[in-house]
Amino acid sequence: MKIRRIQGDFAEVQVGRLRRQINIQMLPKARIGDYVIVHAGFAIQKLDPEGARETLKLIHAPRPS
């Protein structure tokens, strides 16, 4: 998910039309525009832009029937 806004230990993140409020305490160097992996409401890992694009492609790829 991409960080859109940061307020203290929380950030608003977005992927597609989905927006969520998450905790970023585990990633103190997270900044607006960064891509992060989110689990259970916490940002747990920062991704470089290329890694984020590849991950999003996999998530949104059509599944075989």
Phi, psi and omega in degrees: 000151181261132179285124180257326183207144178235135175220102182066234180270010183237152179221149169266126181239160183214143167220122187060229178269355182278125176238143180218157172258126183230164176267134180244017181304327182284348178234074186297342179265009179295140181228161176303134182096344178289151172259135181226152171269132184245133175222127176053037176084006180239137170285122185247345180201141176265140178246147172285158184305320180294316177299322178295316179299316180297317179297315180296324177299317180296318181294322185265002180292142177296141179270140178295146181278000000 
